[in-house]
Amino acid sequence: MKYSLAIFDFDGTLADSFGFFVSVVNRLAAHHGFRPIDTAHLDKVRGYDIKTLLRQVDLPLWKLPQVGNHYKRLMTESIHTIRLFEGIGPLLRQLADHGVVLAVVSSNSQENVRQVLGPDLSALVRHYECGAALLGKRTHLRRVLLHSGIPAHRAIYIGDETRDREAARAELIDFGAVTWGYATPAALEASGPTCMFESPATIAAALLPDNQSAA
């Protein structure tokens, strides 16, 4: 196998939380004083990278931690409404069964991640690096490499945003972009991912040898 370590983003990659984001973002805007998002034009918003989005809504970097913490508190209150994308459970089990080390690097809290994964899938994940700043995933990726003992060239980070790609590139980790998350496929493709995945099944097909991915 090319990859011994599969690192996953959570929101928009493992968990279908975009609907929740849409439901609370303008509540956060009113509370923290940034411009609301026009939910009638979400496709345009999904095409922005994080820095462009922050400029569009006039949200300064210094406010990001408090907005992010507020968002995580709201999600904790509604965590029972968040579900994994179809096929994620079988994918994680298949990778773990074939010896791929699993990790999660996310801006969300570890408690939220574990709650949505459930006890069985949570137990398959060997390394959690959660609570990352929106623009601070690089450090958390580096920690996963350090704690796992697996070199960067044997790892892949799988996510749904261009900031995930930037963090992976900074640590010399391959990046797999999923097309079902927050960012549009066009925006992800323009960022230059190592590969793009259209379904969880295509991740297994890419990461495992043919005879194993079909198992």
LINWOJO-V941827 format. One record per helix or strand of 3 or more residues. SS is the DSSP state (@ for helix, = for strand). FROM is the first residue (numbers start at 1). LEN is the number of residues. If there is no record, write none. Layout:
<<SS FROM LEN> <SS FROM LEN>>
This chain:
<<= 5 4> <@ 18 15> <@ 39 8> <@ 50 8> <@ 61 17> <@ 79 3> <@ 88 10> <= 101 5> <@ 110 15> <= 125 5> <@ 137 12> <@ 152 3> <= 155 5> <@ 162 9> <= 174 5> <@ 185 6> <= 195 3> <@ 200 8> <@ 210 4>>
